[in-house]
Amino acid sequence: MKARKFDQTFDAGGNVTAALDVSKAQRLNQEQKRVNVDFPAWMIASLDREASRLGVTRQSIIKVWLAERLQQAASGKAT
């Protein structure tokens, strides 16, 4: 599909996925890097209680909460 046709189809809300080669697609800034963080025991216990209440892992809740806080900071709404 030519670029002009692709743009027209996309702008009209059409499905252009058949024209894409996603075999080498990558999500930018999504590579994983391992870090070690030491937390006090009371904090681990609190994290585990909240994670259990929500039915998620400790790692998941830490990631979500950090992502939320970083988004707030980036938008200037940090408290």
mmJSON file of the N, C-alpha and C atoms, coordinates in Angstrom:
{"data_MODEL":{"atom_site":{
"group_PDB":["ATOM","ATOM","ATOM","ATOM","ATOM","ATOM","ATOM","ATOM","ATOM","ATOM","ATOM","ATOM","ATOM","ATOM","ATOM","ATOM","ATOM","ATOM","ATOM","ATOM","ATOM","ATOM","ATOM","ATOM","ATOM","ATOM","ATOM","ATOM","ATOM","ATOM","ATOM","ATOM","ATOM","ATOM","ATOM","ATOM","ATOM","ATOM","ATOM","ATOM","ATOM","ATOM","ATOM","ATOM","ATOM","ATOM","ATOM","ATOM","ATOM","ATOM","ATOM","ATOM","ATOM","ATOM","ATOM","ATOM","ATOM","ATOM","ATOM","ATOM","ATOM","ATOM","ATOM","ATOM","ATOM","ATOM","ATOM","ATOM","ATOM","ATOM","ATOM","ATOM","ATOM","ATOM","ATOM","ATOM","ATOM","ATOM","ATOM","ATOM","ATOM","ATOM","ATOM","ATOM","ATOM","ATOM","ATOM","ATOM","ATOM","ATOM","ATOM","ATOM","ATOM","ATOM","ATOM","ATOM","ATOM","ATOM","ATOM","ATOM","ATOM","ATOM","ATOM","ATOM","ATOM","ATOM","ATOM","ATOM","ATOM","ATOM","ATOM","ATOM","ATOM","ATOM","ATOM","ATOM","ATOM","ATOM","ATOM","ATOM","ATOM","ATOM","ATOM","ATOM","ATOM","ATOM","ATOM","ATOM","ATOM","ATOM","ATOM","ATOM","ATOM","ATOM","ATOM","ATOM","ATOM","ATOM","ATOM","ATOM","ATOM","ATOM","ATOM","ATOM","ATOM","ATOM","ATOM","ATOM","ATOM","ATOM","ATOM","ATOM","ATOM","ATOM","ATOM","ATOM","ATOM","ATOM","ATOM","ATOM","ATOM","ATOM","ATOM","ATOM","ATOM","ATOM","ATOM","ATOM","ATOM","ATOM","ATOM","ATOM","ATOM","ATOM","ATOM","ATOM","ATOM","ATOM","ATOM","ATOM","ATOM","ATOM","ATOM","ATOM","ATOM","ATOM","ATOM","ATOM","ATOM","ATOM","ATOM","ATOM","ATOM","ATOM","ATOM","ATOM","ATOM","ATOM","ATOM","ATOM","ATOM","ATOM","ATOM","ATOM","ATOM","ATOM","ATOM","ATOM","ATOM","ATOM","ATOM","ATOM","ATOM","ATOM","ATOM","ATOM","ATOM","ATOM","ATOM","ATOM","ATOM","ATOM","ATOM","ATOM","ATOM","ATOM","ATOM","ATOM","ATOM","ATOM","ATOM","ATOM","ATOM","ATOM","ATOM","ATOM","ATOM"],
"id":[1,2,3,4,5,6,7,8,9,10,11,12,13,14,15,16,17,18,19,20,21,22,23,24,25,26,27,28,29,30,31,32,33,34,35,36,37,38,39,40,41,42,43,44,45,46,47,48,49,50,51,52,53,54,55,56,57,58,59,60,61,62,63,64,65,66,67,68,69,70,71,72,73,74,75,76,77,78,79,80,81,82,83,84,85,86,87,88,89,90,91,92,93,94,95,96,97,98,99,100,101,102,103,104,105,106,107,108,109,110,111,112,113,114,115,116,117,118,119,120,121,122,123,124,125,126,127,128,129,130,131,132,133,134,135,136,137,138,139,140,141,142,143,144,145,146,147,148,149,150,151,152,153,154,155,156,157,158,159,160,161,162,163,164,165,166,167,168,169,170,171,172,173,174,175,176,177,178,179,180,181,182,183,184,185,186,187,188,189,190,191,192,193,194,195,196,197,198,199,200,201,202,203,204,205,206,207,208,209,210,211,212,213,214,215,216,217,218,219,220,221,222,223,224,225,226,227,228,229,230,231,232,233,234,235,236,237],
"type_symbol":["N","C","C","N","C","C","N","C","C","N","C","C","N","C","C","N","C","C","N","C","C","N","C","C","N","C","C","N","C","C","N","C","C","N","C","C","N","C","C","N","C","C","N","C","C","N","C","C","N","C","C","N","C","C","N","C","C","N","C","C","N","C","C","N","C","C","N","C","C","N","C","C","N","C","C","N","C","C","N","C","C","N","C","C","N","C","C","N","C","C","N","C","C","N","C","C","N","C","C","N","C","C","N","C","C","N","C","C","N","C","C","N","C","C","N","C","C","N","C","C","N","C","C","N","C","C","N","C","C","N","C","C","N","C","C","N","C","C","N","C","C","N","C","C","N","C","C","N","C","C","N","C","C","N","C","C","N","C","C","N","C","C","N","C","C","N","C","C","N","C","C","N","C","C","N","C","C","N","C","C","N","C","C","N","C","C","N","C","C","N","C","C","N","C","C","N","C","C","N","C","C","N","C","C","N","C","C","N","C","C","N","C","C","N","C","C","N","C","C","N","C","C","N","C","C","N","C","C","N","C","C","N","C","C","N","C","C"],
"label_atom_id":["N","CA","C","N","CA","C","N","CA","C","N","CA","C","N","CA","C","N","CA","C","N","CA","C","N","CA","C","N","CA","C","N","CA","C","N","CA","C","N","CA","C","N","CA","C","N","CA","C","N","CA","C","N","CA","C","N","CA","C","N","CA","C","N","CA","C","N","CA","C","N","CA","C","N","CA","C","N","CA","C","N","CA","C","N","CA","C","N","CA","C","N","CA","C","N","CA","C","N","CA","C","N","CA","C","N","CA","C","N","CA","C","N","CA","C","N","CA","C","N","CA","C","N","CA","C","N","CA","C","N","CA","C","N","CA","C","N","CA","C","N","CA","C","N","CA","C","N","CA","C","N","CA","C","N","CA","C","N","CA","C","N","CA","C","N","CA","C","N","CA","C","N","CA","C","N","CA","C","N","CA","C","N","CA","C","N","CA","C","N","CA","C","N","CA","C","N","CA","C","N","CA","C","N","CA","C","N","CA","C","N","CA","C","N","CA","C","N","CA","C","N","CA","C","N","CA","C","N","CA","C","N","CA","C","N","CA","C","N","CA","C","N","CA","C","N","CA","C","N","CA","C","N","CA","C","N","CA","C","N","CA","C","N","CA","C","N","CA","C","N","CA","C","N","CA","C"],
"label_alt_id":[null,null,null,null,null,null,null,null,null,null,null,null,null,null,null,null,null,null,null,null,null,null,null,null,null,null,null,null,null,null,null,null,null,null,null,null,null,null,null,null,null,null,null,null,null,null,null,null,null,null,null,null,null,null,null,null,null,null,null,null,null,null,null,null,null,null,null,null,null,null,null,null,null,null,null,null,null,null,null,null,null,null,null,null,null,null,null,null,null,null,null,null,null,null,null,null,null,null,null,null,null,null,null,null,null,null,null,null,null,null,null,null,null,null,null,null,null,null,null,null,null,null,null,null,null,null,null,null,null,null,null,null,null,null,null,null,null,null,null,null,null,null,null,null,null,null,null,null,null,null,null,null,null,null,null,null,null,null,null,null,null,null,null,null,null,null,null,null,null,null,null,null,null,null,null,null,null,null,null,null,null,null,null,null,null,null,null,null,null,null,null,null,null,null,null,null,null,null,null,null,null,null,null,null,null,null,null,null,null,null,null,null,null,null,null,null,null,null,null,null,null,null,null,null,null,null,null,null,null,null,null,null,null,null,null,null,null],
"label_comp_id":["MET","MET","MET","LYS","LYS","LYS","ALA","ALA","ALA","ARG","ARG","ARG","LYS","LYS","LYS","PHE","PHE","PHE","ASP","ASP","ASP","GLN","GLN","GLN","THR","THR","THR","PHE","PHE","PHE","ASP","ASP","ASP","ALA","ALA","ALA","GLY","GLY","GLY","GLY","GLY","GLY","ASN","ASN","ASN","VAL","VAL","VAL","THR","THR","THR","ALA","ALA","ALA","ALA","ALA","ALA","LEU","LEU","LEU","ASP","ASP","ASP","VAL","VAL","VAL","SER","SER","SER","LYS","LYS","LYS","ALA","ALA","ALA","GLN","GLN","GLN","ARG","ARG","ARG","LEU","LEU","LEU","ASN","ASN","ASN","GLN","GLN","GLN","GLU","GLU","GLU","GLN","GLN","GLN","LYS","LYS","LYS","ARG","ARG","ARG","VAL","VAL","VAL","ASN","ASN","ASN","VAL","VAL","VAL","ASP","ASP","ASP","PHE","PHE","PHE","PRO","PRO","PRO","ALA","ALA","ALA","TRP","TRP","TRP","MET","MET","MET","ILE","ILE","ILE","ALA","ALA","ALA","SER","SER","SER","LEU","LEU","LEU","ASP","ASP","ASP","ARG","ARG","ARG","GLU","GLU","GLU","ALA","ALA","ALA","SER","SER","SER","ARG","ARG","ARG","LEU","LEU","LEU","GLY","GLY","GLY","VAL","VAL","VAL","THR","THR","THR","ARG","ARG","ARG","GLN","GLN","GLN","SER","SER","SER","ILE","ILE","ILE","ILE","ILE","ILE","LYS","LYS","LYS","VAL","VAL","VAL","TRP","TRP","TRP","LEU","LEU","LEU","ALA","ALA","ALA","GLU","GLU","GLU","ARG","ARG","ARG","LEU","LEU","LEU","GLN","GLN","GLN","GLN","GLN","GLN","ALA","ALA","ALA","ALA","ALA","ALA","SER","SER","SER","GLY","GLY","GLY","LYS","LYS","LYS","ALA","ALA","ALA","THR","THR","THR"],
"label_asym_id":["A","A","A","A","A","A","A","A","A","A","A","A","A","A","A","A","A","A","A","A","A","A","A","A","A","A","A","A","A","A","A","A","A","A","A","A","A","A","A","A","A","A","A","A","A","A","A","A","A","A","A","A","A","A","A","A","A","A","A","A","A","A","A","A","A","A","A","A","A","A","A","A","A","A","A","A","A","A","A","A","A","A","A","A","A","A","A","A","A","A","A","A","A","A","A","A","A","A","A","A","A","A","A","A","A","A","A","A","A","A","A","A","A","A","A","A","A","A","A","A","A","A","A","A","A","A","A","A","A","A","A","A","A","A","A","A","A","A","A","A","A","A","A","A","A","A","A","A","A","A","A","A","A","A","A","A","A","A","A","A","A","A","A","A","A","A","A","A","A","A","A","A","A","A","A","A","A","A","A","A","A","A","A","A","A","A","A","A","A","A","A","A","A","A","A","A","A","A","A","A","A","A","A","A","A","A","A","A","A","A","A","A","A","A","A","A","A","A","A","A","A","A","A","A","A","A","A","A","A","A","A","A","A","A","A","A","A"],
"label_entity_id":["1","1","1","1","1","1","1","1","1","1","1","1","1","1","1","1","1","1","1","1","1","1","1","1","1","1","1","1","1","1","1","1","1","1","1","1","1","1","1","1","1","1","1","1","1","1","1","1","1","1","1","1","1","1","1","1","1","1","1","1","1","1","1","1","1","1","1","1","1","1","1","1","1","1","1","1","1","1","1","1","1","1","1","1","1","1","1","1","1","1","1","1","1","1","1","1","1","1","1","1","1","1","1","1","1","1","1","1","1","1","1","1","1","1","1","1","1","1","1","1","1","1","1","1","1","1","1","1","1","1","1","1","1","1","1","1","1","1","1","1","1","1","1","1","1","1","1","1","1","1","1","1","1","1","1","1","1","1","1","1","1","1","1","1","1","1","1","1","1","1","1","1","1","1","1","1","1","1","1","1","1","1","1","1","1","1","1","1","1","1","1","1","1","1","1","1","1","1","1","1","1","1","1","1","1","1","1","1","1","1","1","1","1","1","1","1","1","1","1","1","1","1","1","1","1","1","1","1","1","1","1","1","1","1","1","1","1"],
"label_seq_id":[1,1,1,2,2,2,3,3,3,4,4,4,5,5,5,6,6,6,7,7,7,8,8,8,9,9,9,10,10,10,11,11,11,12,12,12,13,13,13,14,14,14,15,15,15,16,16,16,17,17,17,18,18,18,19,19,19,20,20,20,21,21,21,22,22,22,23,23,23,24,24,24,25,25,25,26,26,26,27,27,27,28,28,28,29,29,29,30,30,30,31,31,31,32,32,32,33,33,33,34,34,34,35,35,35,36,36,36,37,37,37,38,38,38,39,39,39,40,40,40,41,41,41,42,42,42,43,43,43,44,44,44,45,45,45,46,46,46,47,47,47,48,48,48,49,49,49,50,50,50,51,51,51,52,52,52,53,53,53,54,54,54,55,55,55,56,56,56,57,57,57,58,58,58,59,59,59,60,60,60,61,61,61,62,62,62,63,63,63,64,64,64,65,65,65,66,66,66,67,67,67,68,68,68,69,69,69,70,70,70,71,71,71,72,72,72,73,73,73,74,74,74,75,75,75,76,76,76,77,77,77,78,78,78,79,79,79],
"pdbx_PDB_ins_code":[null,null,null,null,null,null,null,null,null,null,null,null,null,null,null,null,null,null,null,null,null,null,null,null,null,null,null,null,null,null,null,null,null,null,null,null,null,null,null,null,null,null,null,null,null,null,null,null,null,null,null,null,null,null,null,null,null,null,null,null,null,null,null,null,null,null,null,null,null,null,null,null,null,null,null,null,null,null,null,null,null,null,null,null,null,null,null,null,null,null,null,null,null,null,null,null,null,null,null,null,null,null,null,null,null,null,null,null,null,null,null,null,null,null,null,null,null,null,null,null,null,null,null,null,null,null,null,null,null,null,null,null,null,null,null,null,null,null,null,null,null,null,null,null,null,null,null,null,null,null,null,null,null,null,null,null,null,null,null,null,null,null,null,null,null,null,null,null,null,null,null,null,null,null,null,null,null,null,null,null,null,null,null,null,null,null,null,null,null,null,null,null,null,null,null,null,null,null,null,null,null,null,null,null,null,null,null,null,null,null,null,null,null,null,null,null,null,null,null,null,null,null,null,null,null,null,null,null,null,null,null,null,null,null,null,null,null],
"Cartn_x":[0.849,0.0,0.893,0.6,1.352,1.041,1.985,1.847,0.59,0.285,-0.898,-2.172,-2.282,-3.446,-3.517,-2.355,-2.285,-2.824,-2.326,-2.772,-4.268,-4.775,-6.197,-7.042,-6.624,-7.358,-7.33,-6.156,-6.019,-6.858,-6.748,-7.497,-9.007,-9.442,-10.869,-11.334,-10.401,-10.764,-10.735,-10.159,-10.073,-9.001,-9.035,-8.072,-6.858,-5.702,-4.473,-3.503,-3.907,-2.98,-2.461,-3.249,-2.797,-1.623,-1.481,-0.408,0.86,0.832,1.977,2.746,4.073,4.923,5.298,4.604,4.833,5.802,6.457,7.36,8.552,8.925,10.061,9.65,8.363,7.866,8.394,8.666,9.149,8.433,8.224,7.669,8.841,8.925,10.044,10.024,11.198,11.393,10.691,10.511,9.84,10.773,12.058,12.972,13.076,13.229,13.275,14.7,14.844,16.126,15.872,16.701,16.533,17.215,16.509,17.075,16.787,17.636,17.426,17.138,16.082,15.708,15.471,16.042,15.821,14.703,13.705,12.581,12.567,12.1,11.927,10.841,10.928,9.994,8.546,8.281,6.896,6.337,7.192,6.75,6.426,7.245,6.983,5.66,5.433,4.174,2.983,3.096,2.005,1.788,2.879,2.77,2.101,2.502,1.927,0.434,0.031,-1.398,-2.196,-1.692,-2.408,-2.424,-1.321,-1.258,-2.242,-2.3,-3.23,-4.672,-4.968,-6.318,-6.747,-5.795,-6.084,-5.94,-5.366,-5.175,-4.069,-3.023,-1.877,-0.602,0.51,1.786,2.362,3.291,3.994,4.69,5.334,6.039,5.072,3.9,2.916,2.472,2.193,1.712,2.81,4.052,5.162,5.294,5.231,5.344,4.225,2.999,1.855,1.971,2.275,2.371,3.52,4.646,5.754,5.399,4.757,4.361,3.395,2.423,1.465,2.177,3.096,3.818,4.706,5.35,6.192,5.361,4.17,3.281,2.812,2.503,2.114,3.247,4.445,5.603,5.855,5.692,5.92,4.877,3.673,2.608,2.595,3.489,3.572,2.567,1.918,0.894,1.409,2.714,3.289,2.979,2.748,2.467,3.581],
"Cartn_y":[-1.173,0.0,1.234,2.159,3.412,4.272,5.142,5.974,6.829,7.399,8.26,7.472,6.279,5.424,4.995,4.659,4.283,5.408,6.638,7.794,8.032,7.946,8.169,7.122,5.887,4.801,4.974,5.287,5.483,6.664,7.798,8.995,8.785,7.907,7.616,6.592,6.128,5.162,3.725,3.505,2.158,1.326,0.034,-0.894,-0.991,-0.578,-0.598,-1.672,-2.503,-3.488,-4.485,-4.795,-5.736,-5.163,-3.845,-3.196,-3.041,-3.482,-3.316,-4.623,-4.509,-5.657,-5.552,-6.302,-6.213,-7.278,-7.99,-9.069,-8.551,-7.303,-6.737,-5.533,-5.435,-4.311,-4.399,-3.245,-3.171,-2.05,-2.242,-1.184,-0.418,0.854,1.662,1.816,1.855,2.043,0.994,-0.204,-1.261,-2.395,-2.277,-3.343,-3.385,-4.578,-4.783,-4.648,-4.029,-3.954,-4.307,-5.182,-5.634,-4.645,-4.311,-3.477,-4.144,-3.872,-4.366,-3.176,-3.282,-2.215,-2.846,-2.252,-2.731,-1.914,-2.614,-1.979,-2.428,-1.586,-2.028,-3.11,-3.953,-5.072,-4.606,-3.484,-3.006,-2.646,-2.12,-1.718,-2.952,-3.974,-5.225,-5.82,-5.821,-6.362,-5.575,-4.254,-3.418,-3.661,-3.759,-4.049,-5.397,-6.391,-7.722,-7.745,-7.033,-6.959,-6.316,-5.205,-4.508,-5.334,-5.968,-6.825,-7.982,-8.578,-9.683,-9.208,-8.054,-7.489,-7.277,-6.831,-6.556,-7.791,-8.863,-10.082,-9.99,-9.228,-9.075,-9.399,-9.439,-9.706,-8.422,-8.599,-7.453,-6.645,-7.338,-6.653,-5.821,-6.36,-5.631,-4.346,-4.432,-3.233,-2.178,-2.606,-1.648,-0.966,-1.738,-1.156,-0.162,-0.536,0.341,1.63,1.499,2.686,3.596,3.025,3.846,4.536,3.804,4.395,5.551,5.366,6.44,7.667,7.456,8.575,9.288,8.531,9.142,9.933,9.437,10.18,11.466,11.413,12.626,13.645,13.178,14.068,14.689,13.89,14.39,15.433,15.294,16.24,17.452,17.479,18.607,18.558,17.408,17.277,16.503,16.401,15.628,16.296,15.444,15.981,15.658],
"Cartn_z":[0.0,0.0,0.0,-0.854,-0.929,0.302,0.645,1.838,1.798,0.653,0.536,0.83,0.261,0.482,1.945,2.503,3.913,4.788,4.554,5.329,5.173,3.953,3.711,4.434,4.333,4.991,6.502,7.037,8.477,8.949,8.245,8.626,8.566,7.678,7.551,8.587,9.434,10.458,9.983,8.817,8.261,8.938,8.705,9.269,8.348,8.855,8.059,8.536,9.468,10.036,9.002,7.989,6.968,6.163,6.158,5.411,6.24,7.487,8.373,8.529,8.613,8.909,10.387,11.219,12.656,13.162,12.265,12.677,13.478,13.277,14.008,14.847,15.135,15.931,17.351,17.93,19.295,20.016,21.301,22.131,22.718,22.427,22.891,24.403,24.979,26.414,27.263,26.75,27.5,27.891,27.561,27.943,29.472,29.991,31.436,31.942,33.092,33.786,35.238,35.757,37.141,38.078,39.155,40.216,41.56,42.506,43.868,44.769,45.541,46.459,47.825,48.842,50.207,50.844,51.399,52.083,53.538,54.437,55.828,55.894,56.905,57.04,57.102,57.799,57.91,56.543,55.664,54.331,53.48,53.596,52.874,53.334,54.64,55.173,54.642,54.606,54.085,52.596,51.85,50.422,50.184,50.968,50.804,51.138,52.184,52.532,51.41,50.882,49.809,48.534,48.214,47.03,47.16,48.334,48.57,48.44,49.007,48.927,47.474,46.637,45.228,44.348,44.894,44.119,43.089,43.424,42.532,43.306,42.605,43.264,43.861,44.778,45.363,44.262,43.336,42.256,41.424,41.149,40.343,41.019,42.301,42.992,43.076,43.275,43.3,41.95,40.864,39.521,39.241,39.575,39.307,40.112,41.395,42.237,41.804,41.446,40.964,39.653,38.744,37.457,37.676,38.579,38.868,39.418,40.335,40.949,39.936,39.064,38.037,37.038,36.703,35.795,36.442,37.739,38.456,38.452,38.726,38.759,37.391,36.341,34.975,34.586,35.116,34.755,35.672,36.659,37.573,38.691,38.892,39.928,41.129,41.264,42.36,43.69,44.682,46.023,46.956],
"occupancy":[1.0,1.0,1.0,1.0,1.0,1.0,1.0,1.0,1.0,1.0,1.0,1.0,1.0,1.0,1.0,1.0,1.0,1.0,1.0,1.0,1.0,1.0,1.0,1.0,1.0,1.0,1.0,1.0,1.0,1.0,1.0,1.0,1.0,1.0,1.0,1.0,1.0,1.0,1.0,1.0,1.0,1.0,1.0,1.0,1.0,1.0,1.0,1.0,1.0,1.0,1.0,1.0,1.0,1.0,1.0,1.0,1.0,1.0,1.0,1.0,1.0,1.0,1.0,1.0,1.0,1.0,1.0,1.0,1.0,1.0,1.0,1.0,1.0,1.0,1.0,1.0,1.0,1.0,1.0,1.0,1.0,1.0,1.0,1.0,1.0,1.0,1.0,1.0,1.0,1.0,1.0,1.0,1.0,1.0,1.0,1.0,1.0,1.0,1.0,1.0,1.0,1.0,1.0,1.0,1.0,1.0,1.0,1.0,1.0,1.0,1.0,1.0,1.0,1.0,1.0,1.0,1.0,1.0,1.0,1.0,1.0,1.0,1.0,1.0,1.0,1.0,1.0,1.0,1.0,1.0,1.0,1.0,1.0,1.0,1.0,1.0,1.0,1.0,1.0,1.0,1.0,1.0,1.0,1.0,1.0,1.0,1.0,1.0,1.0,1.0,1.0,1.0,1.0,1.0,1.0,1.0,1.0,1.0,1.0,1.0,1.0,1.0,1.0,1.0,1.0,1.0,1.0,1.0,1.0,1.0,1.0,1.0,1.0,1.0,1.0,1.0,1.0,1.0,1.0,1.0,1.0,1.0,1.0,1.0,1.0,1.0,1.0,1.0,1.0,1.0,1.0,1.0,1.0,1.0,1.0,1.0,1.0,1.0,1.0,1.0,1.0,1.0,1.0,1.0,1.0,1.0,1.0,1.0,1.0,1.0,1.0,1.0,1.0,1.0,1.0,1.0,1.0,1.0,1.0,1.0,1.0,1.0,1.0,1.0,1.0,1.0,1.0,1.0,1.0,1.0,1.0,1.0,1.0,1.0,1.0,1.0,1.0],
"B_iso_or_equiv":[0.0,0.0,0.0,0.0,0.0,0.0,0.0,0.0,0.0,0.0,0.0,0.0,0.0,0.0,0.0,0.0,0.0,0.0,0.0,0.0,0.0,0.0,0.0,0.0,0.0,0.0,0.0,0.0,0.0,0.0,0.0,0.0,0.0,0.0,0.0,0.0,0.0,0.0,0.0,0.0,0.0,0.0,0.0,0.0,0.0,0.0,0.0,0.0,0.0,0.0,0.0,0.0,0.0,0.0,0.0,0.0,0.0,0.0,0.0,0.0,0.0,0.0,0.0,0.0,0.0,0.0,0.0,0.0,0.0,0.0,0.0,0.0,0.0,0.0,0.0,0.0,0.0,0.0,0.0,0.0,0.0,0.0,0.0,0.0,0.0,0.0,0.0,0.0,0.0,0.0,0.0,0.0,0.0,0.0,0.0,0.0,0.0,0.0,0.0,0.0,0.0,0.0,0.0,0.0,0.0,0.0,0.0,0.0,0.0,0.0,0.0,0.0,0.0,0.0,0.0,0.0,0.0,0.0,0.0,0.0,0.0,0.0,0.0,0.0,0.0,0.0,0.0,0.0,0.0,0.0,0.0,0.0,0.0,0.0,0.0,0.0,0.0,0.0,0.0,0.0,0.0,0.0,0.0,0.0,0.0,0.0,0.0,0.0,0.0,0.0,0.0,0.0,0.0,0.0,0.0,0.0,0.0,0.0,0.0,0.0,0.0,0.0,0.0,0.0,0.0,0.0,0.0,0.0,0.0,0.0,0.0,0.0,0.0,0.0,0.0,0.0,0.0,0.0,0.0,0.0,0.0,0.0,0.0,0.0,0.0,0.0,0.0,0.0,0.0,0.0,0.0,0.0,0.0,0.0,0.0,0.0,0.0,0.0,0.0,0.0,0.0,0.0,0.0,0.0,0.0,0.0,0.0,0.0,0.0,0.0,0.0,0.0,0.0,0.0,0.0,0.0,0.0,0.0,0.0,0.0,0.0,0.0,0.0,0.0,0.0,0.0,0.0,0.0,0.0,0.0,0.0,0.0,0.0,0.0,0.0,0.0,0.0],
"pdbx_formal_charge":[null,null,null,null,null,null,null,null,null,null,null,null,null,null,null,null,null,null,null,null,null,null,null,null,null,null,null,null,null,null,null,null,null,null,null,null,null,null,null,null,null,null,null,null,null,null,null,null,null,null,null,null,null,null,null,null,null,null,null,null,null,null,null,null,null,null,null,null,null,null,null,null,null,null,null,null,null,null,null,null,null,null,null,null,null,null,null,null,null,null,null,null,null,null,null,null,null,null,null,null,null,null,null,null,null,null,null,null,null,null,null,null,null,null,null,null,null,null,null,null,null,null,null,null,null,null,null,null,null,null,null,null,null,null,null,null,null,null,null,null,null,null,null,null,null,null,null,null,null,null,null,null,null,null,null,null,null,null,null,null,null,null,null,null,null,null,null,null,null,null,null,null,null,null,null,null,null,null,null,null,null,null,null,null,null,null,null,null,null,null,null,null,null,null,null,null,null,null,null,null,null,null,null,null,null,null,null,null,null,null,null,null,null,null,null,null,null,null,null,null,null,null,null,null,null,null,null,null,null,null,null,null,null,null,null,null,null],
"auth_seq_id":[1,1,1,2,2,2,3,3,3,4,4,4,5,5,5,6,6,6,7,7,7,8,8,8,9,9,9,10,10,10,11,11,11,12,12,12,13,13,13,14,14,14,15,15,15,16,16,16,17,17,17,18,18,18,19,19,19,20,20,20,21,21,21,22,22,22,23,23,23,24,24,24,25,25,25,26,26,26,27,27,27,28,28,28,29,29,29,30,30,30,31,31,31,32,32,32,33,33,33,34,34,34,35,35,35,36,36,36,37,37,37,38,38,38,39,39,39,40,40,40,41,41,41,42,42,42,43,43,43,44,44,44,45,45,45,46,46,46,47,47,47,48,48,48,49,49,49,50,50,50,51,51,51,52,52,52,53,53,53,54,54,54,55,55,55,56,56,56,57,57,57,58,58,58,59,59,59,60,60,60,61,61,61,62,62,62,63,63,63,64,64,64,65,65,65,66,66,66,67,67,67,68,68,68,69,69,69,70,70,70,71,71,71,72,72,72,73,73,73,74,74,74,75,75,75,76,76,76,77,77,77,78,78,78,79,79,79],
"auth_comp_id":["MET","MET","MET","LYS","LYS","LYS","ALA","ALA","ALA","ARG","ARG","ARG","LYS","LYS","LYS","PHE","PHE","PHE","ASP","ASP","ASP","GLN","GLN","GLN","THR","THR","THR","PHE","PHE","PHE","ASP","ASP","ASP","ALA","ALA","ALA","GLY","GLY","GLY","GLY","GLY","GLY","ASN","ASN","ASN","VAL","VAL","VAL","THR","THR","THR","ALA","ALA","ALA","ALA","ALA","ALA","LEU","LEU","LEU","ASP","ASP","ASP","VAL","VAL","VAL","SER","SER","SER","LYS","LYS","LYS","ALA","ALA","ALA","GLN","GLN","GLN","ARG","ARG","ARG","LEU","LEU","LEU","ASN","ASN","ASN","GLN","GLN","GLN","GLU","GLU","GLU","GLN","GLN","GLN","LYS","LYS","LYS","ARG","ARG","ARG","VAL","VAL","VAL","ASN","ASN","ASN","VAL","VAL","VAL","ASP","ASP","ASP","PHE","PHE","PHE","PRO","PRO","PRO","ALA","ALA","ALA","TRP","TRP","TRP","MET","MET","MET","ILE","ILE","ILE","ALA","ALA","ALA","SER","SER","SER","LEU","LEU","LEU","ASP","ASP","ASP","ARG","ARG","ARG","GLU","GLU","GLU","ALA","ALA","ALA","SER","SER","SER","ARG","ARG","ARG","LEU","LEU","LEU","GLY","GLY","GLY","VAL","VAL","VAL","THR","THR","THR","ARG","ARG","ARG","GLN","GLN","GLN","SER","SER","SER","ILE","ILE","ILE","ILE","ILE","ILE","LYS","LYS","LYS","VAL","VAL","VAL","TRP","TRP","TRP","LEU","LEU","LEU","ALA","ALA","ALA","GLU","GLU","GLU","ARG","ARG","ARG","LEU","LEU","LEU","GLN","GLN","GLN","GLN","GLN","GLN","ALA","ALA","ALA","ALA","ALA","ALA","SER","SER","SER","GLY","GLY","GLY","LYS","LYS","LYS","ALA","ALA","ALA","THR","THR","THR"],
"auth_asym_id":["A","A","A","A","A","A","A","A","A","A","A","A","A","A","A","A","A","A","A","A","A","A","A","A","A","A","A","A","A","A","A","A","A","A","A","A","A","A","A","A","A","A","A","A","A","A","A","A","A","A","A","A","A","A","A","A","A","A","A","A","A","A","A","A","A","A","A","A","A","A","A","A","A","A","A","A","A","A","A","A","A","A","A","A","A","A","A","A","A","A","A","A","A","A","A","A","A","A","A","A","A","A","A","A","A","A","A","A","A","A","A","A","A","A","A","A","A","A","A","A","A","A","A","A","A","A","A","A","A","A","A","A","A","A","A","A","A","A","A","A","A","A","A","A","A","A","A","A","A","A","A","A","A","A","A","A","A","A","A","A","A","A","A","A","A","A","A","A","A","A","A","A","A","A","A","A","A","A","A","A","A","A","A","A","A","A","A","A","A","A","A","A","A","A","A","A","A","A","A","A","A","A","A","A","A","A","A","A","A","A","A","A","A","A","A","A","A","A","A","A","A","A","A","A","A","A","A","A","A","A","A","A","A","A","A","A","A"],
"auth_atom_id":["N","CA","C","N","CA","C","N","CA","C","N","CA","C","N","CA","C","N","CA","C","N","CA","C","N","CA","C","N","CA","C","N","CA","C","N","CA","C","N","CA","C","N","CA","C","N","CA","C","N","CA","C","N","CA","C","N","CA","C","N","CA","C","N","CA","C","N","CA","C","N","CA","C","N","CA","C","N","CA","C","N","CA","C","N","CA","C","N","CA","C","N","CA","C","N","CA","C","N","CA","C","N","CA","C","N","CA","C","N","CA","C","N","CA","C","N","CA","C","N","CA","C","N","CA","C","N","CA","C","N","CA","C","N","CA","C","N","CA","C","N","CA","C","N","CA","C","N","CA","C","N","CA","C","N","CA","C","N","CA","C","N","CA","C","N","CA","C","N","CA","C","N","CA","C","N","CA","C","N","CA","C","N","CA","C","N","CA","C","N","CA","C","N","CA","C","N","CA","C","N","CA","C","N","CA","C","N","CA","C","N","CA","C","N","CA","C","N","CA","C","N","CA","C","N","CA","C","N","CA","C","N","CA","C","N","CA","C","N","CA","C","N","CA","C","N","CA","C","N","CA","C","N","CA","C","N","CA","C","N","CA","C","N","CA","C","N","CA","C","N","CA","C","N","CA","C"],
"pdbx_PDB_model_num":[1,1,1,1,1,1,1,1,1,1,1,1,1,1,1,1,1,1,1,1,1,1,1,1,1,1,1,1,1,1,1,1,1,1,1,1,1,1,1,1,1,1,1,1,1,1,1,1,1,1,1,1,1,1,1,1,1,1,1,1,1,1,1,1,1,1,1,1,1,1,1,1,1,1,1,1,1,1,1,1,1,1,1,1,1,1,1,1,1,1,1,1,1,1,1,1,1,1,1,1,1,1,1,1,1,1,1,1,1,1,1,1,1,1,1,1,1,1,1,1,1,1,1,1,1,1,1,1,1,1,1,1,1,1,1,1,1,1,1,1,1,1,1,1,1,1,1,1,1,1,1,1,1,1,1,1,1,1,1,1,1,1,1,1,1,1,1,1,1,1,1,1,1,1,1,1,1,1,1,1,1,1,1,1,1,1,1,1,1,1,1,1,1,1,1,1,1,1,1,1,1,1,1,1,1,1,1,1,1,1,1,1,1,1,1,1,1,1,1,1,1,1,1,1,1,1,1,1,1,1,1,1,1,1,1,1,1]
}}}
